[in-house]
Amino acid sequence: MRYKRDMQALSGDQVLGSFVNATPAEAERLELPWWFDAALWDSLDYLGWTDPDAPERGYLVADTSFGVVGAVLRLPKRRPQGRRALCNLCWTQHPGQGALLMVARRAGKAGLNHNTVGTYICADLACSLYVRGLRRSLGGGAMPETITVGVRVQRLQDNLEDFLGRILVD
């Protein structure tokens, strides 16, 4: 099934060059995830991963209407226990630490002034798999809905575009 914007396979250089809110030091340290060459692009709406050397840092890259946009995300150091949270991108409900408030420094002058935007996102950055039913949230799950997978994918893409757009606005 084809959706509004199928994720096109990106090269490593495209991914590493896409980060709009990375400081020069962060850009220099950026590394692709170990599984990058095995990414199943036709099942992704964005490429997302956490830094194995810095678990409080995540990365999200998407092919949007404003081009390929990457964002460095900050994850909480102290992760809440014993509560449910809803991912604002894919609307998957997670128990405990399954969805976290991820914060991104804004691009340009706003970011230099320490302005940020944040939203709750699946901690494993696997929203694309949840909306397609390829992964299930343990103890949480999809909200009961009567819409099709295609509509859920479209909503994810729209929410993702909105979040990245808020990072780009200077």
Chimera marker file (.cmm) of the C-alpha trace (Angstrom):
<marker_set name="trace">
<marker id="1" x="0.000" y="0.000" z="0.000" r="1" g="1" b="0" radius="0.5"/>
<marker id="2" x="1.319" y="3.448" z="-0.897" r="1" g="1" b="0" radius="0.5"/>
<marker id="3" x="0.897" y="6.370" z="1.434" r="1" g="1" b="0" radius="0.5"/>
<marker id="4" x="1.163" y="10.117" z="0.986" r="1" g="1" b="0" radius="0.5"/>
<marker id="5" x="4.949" y="10.165" z="1.316" r="1" g="1" b="0" radius="0.5"/>
<marker id="6" x="6.696" y="6.827" z="1.112" r="1" g="1" b="0" radius="0.5"/>
<marker id="7" x="10.079" y="7.064" z="2.825" r="1" g="1" b="0" radius="0.5"/>
<marker id="8" x="12.798" y="6.888" z="0.202" r="1" g="1" b="0" radius="0.5"/>
<marker id="9" x="16.047" y="5.117" z="1.017" r="1" g="1" b="0" radius="0.5"/>
<marker id="10" x="18.569" y="7.700" z="2.143" r="1" g="1" b="0" radius="0.5"/>
<marker id="11" x="22.319" y="7.521" z="1.888" r="1" g="1" b="0" radius="0.5"/>
<marker id="12" x="24.463" y="7.806" z="4.984" r="1" g="1" b="0" radius="0.5"/>
<marker id="13" x="25.675" y="11.218" z="3.805" r="1" g="1" b="0" radius="0.5"/>
<marker id="14" x="22.080" y="12.430" z="3.346" r="1" g="1" b="0" radius="0.5"/>
<marker id="15" x="21.202" y="11.347" z="6.885" r="1" g="1" b="0" radius="0.5"/>
<marker id="16" x="24.313" y="12.802" z="8.519" r="1" g="1" b="0" radius="0.5"/>
<marker id="17" x="23.953" y="16.075" z="6.596" r="1" g="1" b="0" radius="0.5"/>
<marker id="18" x="20.273" y="16.556" z="7.440" r="1" g="1" b="0" radius="0.5"/>
<marker id="19" x="20.448" y="17.652" z="11.091" r="1" g="1" b="0" radius="0.5"/>
<marker id="20" x="19.082" y="21.176" z="11.308" r="1" g="1" b="0" radius="0.5"/>
<marker id="21" x="19.553" y="21.638" z="15.050" r="1" g="1" b="0" radius="0.5"/>
<marker id="22" x="22.927" y="19.984" z="15.661" r="1" g="1" b="0" radius="0.5"/>
<marker id="23" x="25.771" y="22.033" z="17.060" r="1" g="1" b="0" radius="0.5"/>
<marker id="24" x="29.083" y="21.662" z="15.202" r="1" g="1" b="0" radius="0.5"/>
<marker id="25" x="30.337" y="19.367" z="17.994" r="1" g="1" b="0" radius="0.5"/>
<marker id="26" x="27.193" y="17.216" z="17.801" r="1" g="1" b="0" radius="0.5"/>
<marker id="27" x="27.401" y="17.037" z="14.013" r="1" g="1" b="0" radius="0.5"/>
<marker id="28" x="30.984" y="15.806" z="14.270" r="1" g="1" b="0" radius="0.5"/>
<marker id="29" x="29.991" y="13.019" z="16.713" r="1" g="1" b="0" radius="0.5"/>
<marker id="30" x="26.972" y="11.816" z="14.744" r="1" g="1" b="0" radius="0.5"/>
<marker id="31" x="27.068" y="8.161" z="13.768" r="1" g="1" b="0" radius="0.5"/>
<marker id="32" x="24.576" y="6.116" z="11.829" r="1" g="1" b="0" radius="0.5"/>
<marker id="33" x="22.856" y="3.301" z="13.728" r="1" g="1" b="0" radius="0.5"/>
<marker id="34" x="24.547" y="-0.088" z="13.429" r="1" g="1" b="0" radius="0.5"/>
<marker id="35" x="21.531" y="-1.441" z="11.520" r="1" g="1" b="0" radius="0.5"/>
<marker id="36" x="21.423" y="1.397" z="8.950" r="1" g="1" b="0" radius="0.5"/>
<marker id="37" x="22.347" y="-0.797" z="5.960" r="1" g="1" b="0" radius="0.5"/>
<marker id="38" x="19.503" y="-3.197" z="6.834" r="1" g="1" b="0" radius="0.5"/>
<marker id="39" x="16.802" y="-0.510" z="7.275" r="1" g="1" b="0" radius="0.5"/>
<marker id="40" x="13.466" y="-1.531" z="5.759" r="1" g="1" b="0" radius="0.5"/>
<marker id="41" x="12.741" y="1.824" z="4.139" r="1" g="1" b="0" radius="0.5"/>
<marker id="42" x="9.340" y="0.803" z="2.763" r="1" g="1" b="0" radius="0.5"/>
<marker id="43" x="8.088" y="0.297" z="6.360" r="1" g="1" b="0" radius="0.5"/>
<marker id="44" x="9.447" y="3.607" z="7.695" r="1" g="1" b="0" radius="0.5"/>
<marker id="45" x="8.038" y="7.104" z="7.853" r="1" g="1" b="0" radius="0.5"/>
<marker id="46" x="11.218" y="8.308" z="9.534" r="1" g="1" b="0" radius="0.5"/>
<marker id="47" x="14.570" y="6.931" z="10.578" r="1" g="1" b="0" radius="0.5"/>
<marker id="48" x="14.931" y="7.081" z="14.358" r="1" g="1" b="0" radius="0.5"/>
<marker id="49" x="17.504" y="5.777" z="16.825" r="1" g="1" b="0" radius="0.5"/>
<marker id="50" x="19.096" y="6.488" z="20.165" r="1" g="1" b="0" radius="0.5"/>
<marker id="51" x="22.812" y="6.937" z="20.654" r="1" g="1" b="0" radius="0.5"/>
<marker id="52" x="24.220" y="3.774" z="22.290" r="1" g="1" b="0" radius="0.5"/>
<marker id="53" x="27.016" y="5.838" z="23.870" r="1" g="1" b="0" radius="0.5"/>
<marker id="54" x="24.632" y="8.553" z="25.133" r="1" g="1" b="0" radius="0.5"/>
<marker id="55" x="21.185" y="7.095" z="25.932" r="1" g="1" b="0" radius="0.5"/>
<marker id="56" x="19.827" y="10.590" z="26.627" r="1" g="1" b="0" radius="0.5"/>
<marker id="57" x="20.281" y="11.514" z="22.955" r="1" g="1" b="0" radius="0.5"/>
<marker id="58" x="18.147" y="10.416" z="20.059" r="1" g="1" b="0" radius="0.5"/>
<marker id="59" x="18.005" y="11.157" z="16.365" r="1" g="1" b="0" radius="0.5"/>
<marker id="60" x="15.089" y="11.447" z="13.979" r="1" g="1" b="0" radius="0.5"/>
<marker id="61" x="15.368" y="11.941" z="10.193" r="1" g="1" b="0" radius="0.5"/>
<marker id="62" x="12.428" y="12.255" z="7.798" r="1" g="1" b="0" radius="0.5"/>
<marker id="63" x="11.847" y="13.113" z="4.177" r="1" g="1" b="0" radius="0.5"/>
<marker id="64" x="9.324" y="15.954" z="4.526" r="1" g="1" b="0" radius="0.5"/>
<marker id="65" x="7.700" y="18.532" z="2.281" r="1" g="1" b="0" radius="0.5"/>
<marker id="66" x="10.586" y="20.843" z="3.274" r="1" g="1" b="0" radius="0.5"/>
<marker id="67" x="13.234" y="18.263" z="2.324" r="1" g="1" b="0" radius="0.5"/>
<marker id="68" x="15.170" y="15.724" z="4.354" r="1" g="1" b="0" radius="0.5"/>
<marker id="69" x="15.190" y="17.027" z="7.923" r="1" g="1" b="0" radius="0.5"/>
<marker id="70" x="17.079" y="15.552" z="10.840" r="1" g="1" b="0" radius="0.5"/>
<marker id="71" x="16.706" y="16.529" z="14.484" r="1" g="1" b="0" radius="0.5"/>
<marker id="72" x="18.820" y="15.789" z="17.534" r="1" g="1" b="0" radius="0.5"/>
<marker id="73" x="16.521" y="14.890" z="20.422" r="1" g="1" b="0" radius="0.5"/>
<marker id="74" x="17.146" y="15.038" z="24.138" r="1" g="1" b="0" radius="0.5"/>
<marker id="75" x="15.557" y="12.254" z="26.189" r="1" g="1" b="0" radius="0.5"/>
<marker id="76" x="14.943" y="12.530" z="29.929" r="1" g="1" b="0" radius="0.5"/>
<marker id="77" x="17.682" y="11.401" z="32.299" r="1" g="1" b="0" radius="0.5"/>
<marker id="78" x="15.172" y="10.235" z="34.893" r="1" g="1" b="0" radius="0.5"/>
<marker id="79" x="12.491" y="8.144" z="33.294" r="1" g="1" b="0" radius="0.5"/>
<marker id="80" x="9.083" y="8.000" z="34.925" r="1" g="1" b="0" radius="0.5"/>
<marker id="81" x="7.831" y="4.698" z="36.312" r="1" g="1" b="0" radius="0.5"/>
<marker id="82" x="4.340" y="3.325" z="36.704" r="1" g="1" b="0" radius="0.5"/>
<marker id="83" x="2.339" y="5.540" z="34.375" r="1" g="1" b="0" radius="0.5"/>
<marker id="84" x="0.931" y="5.306" z="30.881" r="1" g="1" b="0" radius="0.5"/>
<marker id="85" x="1.859" y="7.718" z="28.121" r="1" g="1" b="0" radius="0.5"/>
<marker id="86" x="0.597" y="8.286" z="24.609" r="1" g="1" b="0" radius="0.5"/>
<marker id="87" x="2.969" y="8.957" z="21.714" r="1" g="1" b="0" radius="0.5"/>
<marker id="88" x="1.903" y="12.201" z="20.060" r="1" g="1" b="0" radius="0.5"/>
<marker id="89" x="3.199" y="11.061" z="16.672" r="1" g="1" b="0" radius="0.5"/>
<marker id="90" x="1.561" y="7.641" z="16.235" r="1" g="1" b="0" radius="0.5"/>
<marker id="91" x="-0.959" y="7.594" z="19.115" r="1" g="1" b="0" radius="0.5"/>
<marker id="92" x="0.375" y="4.343" z="20.555" r="1" g="1" b="0" radius="0.5"/>
<marker id="93" x="-0.238" y="3.973" z="24.276" r="1" g="1" b="0" radius="0.5"/>
<marker id="94" x="2.704" y="2.720" z="26.322" r="1" g="1" b="0" radius="0.5"/>
<marker id="95" x="3.137" y="1.750" z="29.967" r="1" g="1" b="0" radius="0.5"/>
<marker id="96" x="6.023" y="3.071" z="32.043" r="1" g="1" b="0" radius="0.5"/>
<marker id="97" x="8.899" y="4.308" z="29.941" r="1" g="1" b="0" radius="0.5"/>
<marker id="98" x="7.495" y="3.363" z="26.518" r="1" g="1" b="0" radius="0.5"/>
<marker id="99" x="6.750" y="6.950" z="25.457" r="1" g="1" b="0" radius="0.5"/>
<marker id="100" x="8.998" y="9.769" z="26.617" r="1" g="1" b="0" radius="0.5"/>
<marker id="101" x="8.982" y="13.529" z="26.376" r="1" g="1" b="0" radius="0.5"/>
<marker id="102" x="11.653" y="14.205" z="23.774" r="1" g="1" b="0" radius="0.5"/>
<marker id="103" x="12.904" y="17.730" z="23.370" r="1" g="1" b="0" radius="0.5"/>
<marker id="104" x="14.660" y="19.252" z="20.370" r="1" g="1" b="0" radius="0.5"/>
<marker id="105" x="16.556" y="22.500" z="20.201" r="1" g="1" b="0" radius="0.5"/>
<marker id="106" x="15.049" y="24.687" z="17.489" r="1" g="1" b="0" radius="0.5"/>
<marker id="107" x="17.052" y="25.459" z="14.357" r="1" g="1" b="0" radius="0.5"/>
<marker id="108" x="18.782" y="28.779" z="13.708" r="1" g="1" b="0" radius="0.5"/>
<marker id="109" x="18.774" y="31.773" z="16.034" r="1" g="1" b="0" radius="0.5"/>
<marker id="110" x="15.961" y="30.378" z="18.149" r="1" g="1" b="0" radius="0.5"/>
<marker id="111" x="18.075" y="27.321" z="18.971" r="1" g="1" b="0" radius="0.5"/>
<marker id="112" x="21.079" y="29.478" z="19.781" r="1" g="1" b="0" radius="0.5"/>
<marker id="113" x="18.819" y="31.208" z="22.318" r="1" g="1" b="0" radius="0.5"/>
<marker id="114" x="18.058" y="27.778" z="23.858" r="1" g="1" b="0" radius="0.5"/>
<marker id="115" x="14.484" y="27.633" z="22.544" r="1" g="1" b="0" radius="0.5"/>
<marker id="116" x="13.157" y="24.098" z="22.295" r="1" g="1" b="0" radius="0.5"/>
<marker id="117" x="10.085" y="22.153" z="21.283" r="1" g="1" b="0" radius="0.5"/>
<marker id="118" x="9.042" y="18.826" z="22.693" r="1" g="1" b="0" radius="0.5"/>
<marker id="119" x="6.515" y="16.077" z="22.366" r="1" g="1" b="0" radius="0.5"/>
<marker id="120" x="5.919" y="12.555" z="23.624" r="1" g="1" b="0" radius="0.5"/>
<marker id="121" x="7.411" y="9.997" z="21.223" r="1" g="1" b="0" radius="0.5"/>
<marker id="122" x="7.752" y="6.212" z="21.415" r="1" g="1" b="0" radius="0.5"/>
<marker id="123" x="10.979" y="5.599" z="23.361" r="1" g="1" b="0" radius="0.5"/>
<marker id="124" x="12.190" y="3.101" z="20.757" r="1" g="1" b="0" radius="0.5"/>
<marker id="125" x="11.404" y="5.569" z="17.919" r="1" g="1" b="0" radius="0.5"/>
<marker id="126" x="9.477" y="2.815" z="16.135" r="1" g="1" b="0" radius="0.5"/>
<marker id="127" x="6.202" y="4.655" z="15.434" r="1" g="1" b="0" radius="0.5"/>
<marker id="128" x="6.170" y="3.428" z="11.827" r="1" g="1" b="0" radius="0.5"/>
<marker id="129" x="6.095" y="-0.172" z="13.013" r="1" g="1" b="0" radius="0.5"/>
<marker id="130" x="3.352" y="0.449" z="15.579" r="1" g="1" b="0" radius="0.5"/>
<marker id="131" x="0.948" y="2.097" z="13.114" r="1" g="1" b="0" radius="0.5"/>
<marker id="132" x="1.456" y="-0.722" z="10.602" r="1" g="1" b="0" radius="0.5"/>
<marker id="133" x="0.895" y="-3.421" z="13.240" r="1" g="1" b="0" radius="0.5"/>
<marker id="134" x="4.468" y="-4.732" z="12.834" r="1" g="1" b="0" radius="0.5"/>
<marker id="135" x="5.255" y="-4.119" z="16.515" r="1" g="1" b="0" radius="0.5"/>
<marker id="136" x="3.007" y="-4.089" z="19.570" r="1" g="1" b="0" radius="0.5"/>
<marker id="137" x="3.371" y="-2.074" z="22.728" r="1" g="1" b="0" radius="0.5"/>
<marker id="138" x="3.683" y="-4.333" z="25.763" r="1" g="1" b="0" radius="0.5"/>
<marker id="139" x="0.866" y="-3.583" z="28.175" r="1" g="1" b="0" radius="0.5"/>
<marker id="140" x="-0.283" y="-0.577" z="26.182" r="1" g="1" b="0" radius="0.5"/>
<marker id="141" x="-1.217" y="-0.765" z="22.570" r="1" g="1" b="0" radius="0.5"/>
<marker id="142" x="-3.034" y="1.073" z="19.895" r="1" g="1" b="0" radius="0.5"/>
<marker id="143" x="-5.952" y="3.250" z="20.839" r="1" g="1" b="0" radius="0.5"/>
<marker id="144" x="-9.226" y="1.605" z="19.822" r="1" g="1" b="0" radius="0.5"/>
<marker id="145" x="-9.948" y="3.127" z="16.434" r="1" g="1" b="0" radius="0.5"/>
<marker id="146" x="-11.983" y="2.246" z="13.375" r="1" g="1" b="0" radius="0.5"/>
<marker id="147" x="-9.662" y="3.918" z="10.861" r="1" g="1" b="0" radius="0.5"/>
<marker id="148" x="-7.503" y="2.067" z="8.353" r="1" g="1" b="0" radius="0.5"/>
<marker id="149" x="-3.757" y="1.531" z="8.554" r="1" g="1" b="0" radius="0.5"/>
<marker id="150" x="-3.392" y="4.008" z="5.679" r="1" g="1" b="0" radius="0.5"/>
<marker id="151" x="-5.155" y="6.735" z="7.655" r="1" g="1" b="0" radius="0.5"/>
<marker id="152" x="-3.017" y="5.976" z="10.735" r="1" g="1" b="0" radius="0.5"/>
<marker id="153" x="0.145" y="6.220" z="8.605" r="1" g="1" b="0" radius="0.5"/>
<marker id="154" x="-1.079" y="9.514" z="7.165" r="1" g="1" b="0" radius="0.5"/>
<marker id="155" x="-1.739" y="10.863" z="10.668" r="1" g="1" b="0" radius="0.5"/>
<marker id="156" x="1.771" y="9.822" z="11.753" r="1" g="1" b="0" radius="0.5"/>
<marker id="157" x="3.278" y="11.588" z="8.741" r="1" g="1" b="0" radius="0.5"/>
<marker id="158" x="1.238" y="14.740" z="9.404" r="1" g="1" b="0" radius="0.5"/>
<marker id="159" x="2.180" y="14.779" z="13.118" r="1" g="1" b="0" radius="0.5"/>
<marker id="160" x="5.827" y="14.194" z="12.246" r="1" g="1" b="0" radius="0.5"/>
<marker id="161" x="5.805" y="17.018" z="9.695" r="1" g="1" b="0" radius="0.5"/>
<marker id="162" x="4.219" y="19.329" z="12.282" r="1" g="1" b="0" radius="0.5"/>
<marker id="163" x="6.850" y="18.483" z="14.920" r="1" g="1" b="0" radius="0.5"/>
<marker id="164" x="9.764" y="18.957" z="12.522" r="1" g="1" b="0" radius="0.5"/>
<marker id="165" x="8.190" y="22.171" z="11.221" r="1" g="1" b="0" radius="0.5"/>
<marker id="166" x="8.142" y="23.569" z="14.760" r="1" g="1" b="0" radius="0.5"/>
<marker id="167" x="11.872" y="22.811" z="15.016" r="1" g="1" b="0" radius="0.5"/>
<marker id="168" x="12.555" y="24.621" z="11.736" r="1" g="1" b="0" radius="0.5"/>
<marker id="169" x="10.577" y="27.795" z="12.484" r="1" g="1" b="0" radius="0.5"/>
<marker id="170" x="13.107" y="30.454" z="13.423" r="1" g="1" b="0" radius="0.5"/>
<link id1="1" id2="2" r="1" g="1" b="0" radius="0.2"/>
<link id1="2" id2="3" r="1" g="1" b="0" radius="0.2"/>
<link id1="3" id2="4" r="1" g="1" b="0" radius="0.2"/>
<link id1="4" id2="5" r="1" g="1" b="0" radius="0.2"/>
<link id1="5" id2="6" r="1" g="1" b="0" radius="0.2"/>
<link id1="6" id2="7" r="1" g="1" b="0" radius="0.2"/>
<link id1="7" id2="8" r="1" g="1" b="0" radius="0.2"/>
<link id1="8" id2="9" r="1" g="1" b="0" radius="0.2"/>
<link id1="9" id2="10" r="1" g="1" b="0" radius="0.2"/>
<link id1="10" id2="11" r="1" g="1" b="0" radius="0.2"/>
<link id1="11" id2="12" r="1" g="1" b="0" radius="0.2"/>
<link id1="12" id2="13" r="1" g="1" b="0" radius="0.2"/>
<link id1="13" id2="14" r="1" g="1" b="0" radius="0.2"/>
<link id1="14" id2="15" r="1" g="1" b="0" radius="0.2"/>
<link id1="15" id2="16" r="1" g="1" b="0" radius="0.2"/>
<link id1="16" id2="17" r="1" g="1" b="0" radius="0.2"/>
<link id1="17" id2="18" r="1" g="1" b="0" radius="0.2"/>
<link id1="18" id2="19" r="1" g="1" b="0" radius="0.2"/>
<link id1="19" id2="20" r="1" g="1" b="0" radius="0.2"/>
<link id1="20" id2="21" r="1" g="1" b="0" radius="0.2"/>
<link id1="21" id2="22" r="1" g="1" b="0" radius="0.2"/>
<link id1="22" id2="23" r="1" g="1" b="0" radius="0.2"/>
<link id1="23" id2="24" r="1" g="1" b="0" radius="0.2"/>
<link id1="24" id2="25" r="1" g="1" b="0" radius="0.2"/>
<link id1="25" id2="26" r="1" g="1" b="0" radius="0.2"/>
<link id1="26" id2="27" r="1" g="1" b="0" radius="0.2"/>
<link id1="27" id2="28" r="1" g="1" b="0" radius="0.2"/>
<link id1="28" id2="29" r="1" g="1" b="0" radius="0.2"/>
<link id1="29" id2="30" r="1" g="1" b="0" radius="0.2"/>
<link id1="30" id2="31" r="1" g="1" b="0" radius="0.2"/>
<link id1="31" id2="32" r="1" g="1" b="0" radius="0.2"/>
<link id1="32" id2="33" r="1" g="1" b="0" radius="0.2"/>
<link id1="33" id2="34" r="1" g="1" b="0" radius="0.2"/>
<link id1="34" id2="35" r="1" g="1" b="0" radius="0.2"/>
<link id1="35" id2="36" r="1" g="1" b="0" radius="0.2"/>
<link id1="36" id2="37" r="1" g="1" b="0" radius="0.2"/>
<link id1="37" id2="38" r="1" g="1" b="0" radius="0.2"/>
<link id1="38" id2="39" r="1" g="1" b="0" radius="0.2"/>
<link id1="39" id2="40" r="1" g="1" b="0" radius="0.2"/>
<link id1="40" id2="41" r="1" g="1" b="0" radius="0.2"/>
<link id1="41" id2="42" r="1" g="1" b="0" radius="0.2"/>
<link id1="42" id2="43" r="1" g="1" b="0" radius="0.2"/>
<link id1="43" id2="44" r="1" g="1" b="0" radius="0.2"/>
<link id1="44" id2="45" r="1" g="1" b="0" radius="0.2"/>
<link id1="45" id2="46" r="1" g="1" b="0" radius="0.2"/>
<link id1="46" id2="47" r="1" g="1" b="0" radius="0.2"/>
<link id1="47" id2="48" r="1" g="1" b="0" radius="0.2"/>
<link id1="48" id2="49" r="1" g="1" b="0" radius="0.2"/>
<link id1="49" id2="50" r="1" g="1" b="0" radius="0.2"/>
<link id1="50" id2="51" r="1" g="1" b="0" radius="0.2"/>
<link id1="51" id2="52" r="1" g="1" b="0" radius="0.2"/>
<link id1="52" id2="53" r="1" g="1" b="0" radius="0.2"/>
<link id1="53" id2="54" r="1" g="1" b="0" radius="0.2"/>
<link id1="54" id2="55" r="1" g="1" b="0" radius="0.2"/>
<link id1="55" id2="56" r="1" g="1" b="0" radius="0.2"/>
<link id1="56" id2="57" r="1" g="1" b="0" radius="0.2"/>
<link id1="57" id2="58" r="1" g="1" b="0" radius="0.2"/>
<link id1="58" id2="59" r="1" g="1" b="0" radius="0.2"/>
<link id1="59" id2="60" r="1" g="1" b="0" radius="0.2"/>
<link id1="60" id2="61" r="1" g="1" b="0" radius="0.2"/>
<link id1="61" id2="62" r="1" g="1" b="0" radius="0.2"/>
<link id1="62" id2="63" r="1" g="1" b="0" radius="0.2"/>
<link id1="63" id2="64" r="1" g="1" b="0" radius="0.2"/>
<link id1="64" id2="65" r="1" g="1" b="0" radius="0.2"/>
<link id1="65" id2="66" r="1" g="1" b="0" radius="0.2"/>
<link id1="66" id2="67" r="1" g="1" b="0" radius="0.2"/>
<link id1="67" id2="68" r="1" g="1" b="0" radius="0.2"/>
<link id1="68" id2="69" r="1" g="1" b="0" radius="0.2"/>
<link id1="69" id2="70" r="1" g="1" b="0" radius="0.2"/>
<link id1="70" id2="71" r="1" g="1" b="0" radius="0.2"/>
<link id1="71" id2="72" r="1" g="1" b="0" radius="0.2"/>
<link id1="72" id2="73" r="1" g="1" b="0" radius="0.2"/>
<link id1="73" id2="74" r="1" g="1" b="0" radius="0.2"/>
<link id1="74" id2="75" r="1" g="1" b="0" radius="0.2"/>
<link id1="75" id2="76" r="1" g="1" b="0" radius="0.2"/>
<link id1="76" id2="77" r="1" g="1" b="0" radius="0.2"/>
<link id1="77" id2="78" r="1" g="1" b="0" radius="0.2"/>
<link id1="78" id2="79" r="1" g="1" b="0" radius="0.2"/>
<link id1="79" id2="80" r="1" g="1" b="0" radius="0.2"/>
<link id1="80" id2="81" r="1" g="1" b="0" radius="0.2"/>
<link id1="81" id2="82" r="1" g="1" b="0" radius="0.2"/>
<link id1="82" id2="83" r="1" g="1" b="0" radius="0.2"/>
<link id1="83" id2="84" r="1" g="1" b="0" radius="0.2"/>
<link id1="84" id2="85" r="1" g="1" b="0" radius="0.2"/>
<link id1="85" id2="86" r="1" g="1" b="0" radius="0.2"/>
<link id1="86" id2="87" r="1" g="1" b="0" radius="0.2"/>
<link id1="87" id2="88" r="1" g="1" b="0" radius="0.2"/>
<link id1="88" id2="89" r="1" g="1" b="0" radius="0.2"/>
<link id1="89" id2="90" r="1" g="1" b="0" radius="0.2"/>
<link id1="90" id2="91" r="1" g="1" b="0" radius="0.2"/>
<link id1="91" id2="92" r="1" g="1" b="0" radius="0.2"/>
<link id1="92" id2="93" r="1" g="1" b="0" radius="0.2"/>
<link id1="93" id2="94" r="1" g="1" b="0" radius="0.2"/>
<link id1="94" id2="95" r="1" g="1" b="0" radius="0.2"/>
<link id1="95" id2="96" r="1" g="1" b="0" radius="0.2"/>
<link id1="96" id2="97" r="1" g="1" b="0" radius="0.2"/>
<link id1="97" id2="98" r="1" g="1" b="0" radius="0.2"/>
<link id1="98" id2="99" r="1" g="1" b="0" radius="0.2"/>
<link id1="99" id2="100" r="1" g="1" b="0" radius="0.2"/>
<link id1="100" id2="101" r="1" g="1" b="0" radius="0.2"/>
<link id1="101" id2="102" r="1" g="1" b="0" radius="0.2"/>
<link id1="102" id2="103" r="1" g="1" b="0" radius="0.2"/>
<link id1="103" id2="104" r="1" g="1" b="0" radius="0.2"/>
<link id1="104" id2="105" r="1" g="1" b="0" radius="0.2"/>
<link id1="105" id2="106" r="1" g="1" b="0" radius="0.2"/>
<link id1="106" id2="107" r="1" g="1" b="0" radius="0.2"/>
<link id1="107" id2="108" r="1" g="1" b="0" radius="0.2"/>
<link id1="108" id2="109" r="1" g="1" b="0" radius="0.2"/>
<link id1="109" id2="110" r="1" g="1" b="0" radius="0.2"/>
<link id1="110" id2="111" r="1" g="1" b="0" radius="0.2"/>
<link id1="111" id2="112" r="1" g="1" b="0" radius="0.2"/>
<link id1="112" id2="113" r="1" g="1" b="0" radius="0.2"/>
<link id1="113" id2="114" r="1" g="1" b="0" radius="0.2"/>
<link id1="114" id2="115" r="1" g="1" b="0" radius="0.2"/>
<link id1="115" id2="116" r="1" g="1" b="0" radius="0.2"/>
<link id1="116" id2="117" r="1" g="1" b="0" radius="0.2"/>
<link id1="117" id2="118" r="1" g="1" b="0" radius="0.2"/>
<link id1="118" id2="119" r="1" g="1" b="0" radius="0.2"/>
<link id1="119" id2="120" r="1" g="1" b="0" radius="0.2"/>
<link id1="120" id2="121" r="1" g="1" b="0" radius="0.2"/>
<link id1="121" id2="122" r="1" g="1" b="0" radius="0.2"/>
<link id1="122" id2="123" r="1" g="1" b="0" radius="0.2"/>
<link id1="123" id2="124" r="1" g="1" b="0" radius="0.2"/>
<link id1="124" id2="125" r="1" g="1" b="0" radius="0.2"/>
<link id1="125" id2="126" r="1" g="1" b="0" radius="0.2"/>
<link id1="126" id2="127" r="1" g="1" b="0" radius="0.2"/>
<link id1="127" id2="128" r="1" g="1" b="0" radius="0.2"/>
<link id1="128" id2="129" r="1" g="1" b="0" radius="0.2"/>
<link id1="129" id2="130" r="1" g="1" b="0" radius="0.2"/>
<link id1="130" id2="131" r="1" g="1" b="0" radius="0.2"/>
<link id1="131" id2="132" r="1" g="1" b="0" radius="0.2"/>
<link id1="132" id2="133" r="1" g="1" b="0" radius="0.2"/>
<link id1="133" id2="134" r="1" g="1" b="0" radius="0.2"/>
<link id1="134" id2="135" r="1" g="1" b="0" radius="0.2"/>
<link id1="135" id2="136" r="1" g="1" b="0" radius="0.2"/>
<link id1="136" id2="137" r="1" g="1" b="0" radius="0.2"/>
<link id1="137" id2="138" r="1" g="1" b="0" radius="0.2"/>
<link id1="138" id2="139" r="1" g="1" b="0" radius="0.2"/>
<link id1="139" id2="140" r="1" g="1" b="0" radius="0.2"/>
<link id1="140" id2="141" r="1" g="1" b="0" radius="0.2"/>
<link id1="141" id2="142" r="1" g="1" b="0" radius="0.2"/>
<link id1="142" id2="143" r="1" g="1" b="0" radius="0.2"/>
<link id1="143" id2="144" r="1" g="1" b="0" radius="0.2"/>
<link id1="144" id2="145" r="1" g="1" b="0" radius="0.2"/>
<link id1="145" id2="146" r="1" g="1" b="0" radius="0.2"/>
<link id1="146" id2="147" r="1" g="1" b="0" radius="0.2"/>
<link id1="147" id2="148" r="1" g="1" b="0" radius="0.2"/>
<link id1="148" id2="149" r="1" g="1" b="0" radius="0.2"/>
<link id1="149" id2="150" r="1" g="1" b="0" radius="0.2"/>
<link id1="150" id2="151" r="1" g="1" b="0" radius="0.2"/>
<link id1="151" id2="152" r="1" g="1" b="0" radius="0.2"/>
<link id1="152" id2="153" r="1" g="1" b="0" radius="0.2"/>
<link id1="153" id2="154" r="1" g="1" b="0" radius="0.2"/>
<link id1="154" id2="155" r="1" g="1" b="0" radius="0.2"/>
<link id1="155" id2="156" r="1" g="1" b="0" radius="0.2"/>
<link id1="156" id2="157" r="1" g="1" b="0" radius="0.2"/>
<link id1="157" id2="158" r="1" g="1" b="0" radius="0.2"/>
<link id1="158" id2="159" r="1" g="1" b="0" radius="0.2"/>
<link id1="159" id2="160" r="1" g="1" b="0" radius="0.2"/>
<link id1="160" id2="161" r="1" g="1" b="0" radius="0.2"/>
<link id1="161" id2="162" r="1" g="1" b="0" radius="0.2"/>
<link id1="162" id2="163" r="1" g="1" b="0" radius="0.2"/>
<link id1="163" id2="164" r="1" g="1" b="0" radius="0.2"/>
<link id1="164" id2="165" r="1" g="1" b="0" radius="0.2"/>
<link id1="165" id2="166" r="1" g="1" b="0" radius="0.2"/>
<link id1="166" id2="167" r="1" g="1" b="0" radius="0.2"/>
<link id1="167" id2="168" r="1" g="1" b="0" radius="0.2"/>
<link id1="168" id2="169" r="1" g="1" b="0" radius="0.2"/>
<link id1="169" id2="170" r="1" g="1" b="0" radius="0.2"/>
</marker_set>
